[in-house]
Amino acid sequence: MCLAKYSTGYCSLRLAGFSGYLLKQELGLFRKLRESWELINEFLEFPLIVCPVDRGAFVEALVLARQYQLLINDATHIALMARQGIQLLATFDRDLQRVDFITCCGED
């Protein structure tokens, strides 16, 4: 669909089913998207370590889940923390306070 017939000067840009004309009408949307991408880029500048959940980590998580009576997703976090030598966890989850080799910080 070409919007040139409306003499607006817009071309037939199509993005996610919307014409360029309609998208131009939503400049607020563009601003919000730009702000979101800026925040994502700032977050990616932090020194992050992405830990894979391999078979060994999963087995460690199963052991921790049984030992400390945790849900498997919580135990997986603890197993990955242990692998990285991380001992401090910011959480409101009281179940994790049962794990004796980490320190939980968060409001009670």
C-alpha positions in Angstrom: 0.0 0.0 0.0 1.6 3.3 -1.1 0.5 6.3 0.8 1.9 8.7 -1.8 -1.7 9.3 -3.0 -2.4 11.1 0.2 0.3 13.6 -0.7 2.0 13.3 2.7 5.4 12.3 1.3 5.4 9.0 3.1 6.5 5.9 1.2 5.0 2.4 1.5 6.9 1.3 4.6 5.4 -1.7 6.2 6.5 -2.8 9.7 4.6 -5.4 11.8 1.5 -4.7 9.7 1.5 -0.9 10.1 2.1 1.6 7.3 4.8 4.2 7.7 2.1 6.8 7.9 0.5 5.2 10.9 3.9 4.7 12.6 4.8 8.3 12.1 1.6 9.2 13.9 2.9 7.3 16.9 6.1 9.2 17.6 5.6 8.5 21.3 5.9 4.8 20.5 9.2 5.4 18.8 10.5 7.4 21.7 9.5 4.7 24.1 11.2 2.0 22.0 14.3 4.1 21.8 14.4 4.6 25.5 13.9 0.9 26.1 16.8 0.1 23.8 19.0 2.6 25.6 18.2 0.9 28.9 18.9 -2.5 27.5 22.2 -1.3 26.1 23.2 0.2 29.5 22.3 -3.1 31.2 24.5 -5.0 28.7 27.5 -2.8 29.7 27.5 -4.4 33.2 30.1 -7.1 33.6 27.7 -10.1 33.3 28.5 -13.7 33.4 26.1 -16.0 31.6 26.3 -19.4 33.1 25.2 -22.4 31.1 23.0 -25.0 32.8 24.8 -28.1 31.7 24.2 -31.7 32.9 26.6 -31.2 35.8 24.9 -28.1 37.0 21.5 -29.8 36.8 22.8 -32.8 38.8 24.2 -30.4 41.4 20.8 -28.6 41.5 19.0 -31.9 42.1 21.3 -32.7 45.0 20.8 -29.2 46.5 17.0 -29.4 45.9 16.9 -32.6 48.0 19.3 -31.5 50.6 17.7 -28.1 51.3 14.2 -28.9 50.2 14.2 -26.3 47.4 12.4 -26.0 44.1 14.6 -27.0 41.2 14.7 -23.5 39.7 16.0 -22.1 43.1 18.4 -25.0 43.5 19.7 -24.3 40.0 20.5 -20.7 40.9 22.3 -21.9 44.0 24.3 -24.5 42.1 25.4 -21.8 39.5 26.3 -19.4 42.3 28.4 -22.1 44.0 30.3 -22.7 40.7 31.1 -19.0 40.4 32.0 -18.6 44.1 29.1 -16.2 44.7 27.9 -16.3 48.3 25.6 -13.2 48.6 22.1 -13.4 47.2 19.6 -10.6 47.1 16.2 -12.3 47.5 12.9 -12.2 49.4 12.6 -16.0 49.2 12.8 -17.3 52.7 13.3 -20.9 51.4 16.8 -19.9 50.3 17.8 -19.0 53.8 18.1 -22.7 54.6 21.1 -23.0 52.4 24.1 -22.7 54.8 26.8 -21.6 52.3 25.1 -18.5 51.0 24.0 -15.3 52.7 20.6 -13.9 51.7 20.0 -10.2 51.9 16.5 -8.7 51.5 13.7 -7.3 53.6 11.9 -9.8 55.8 
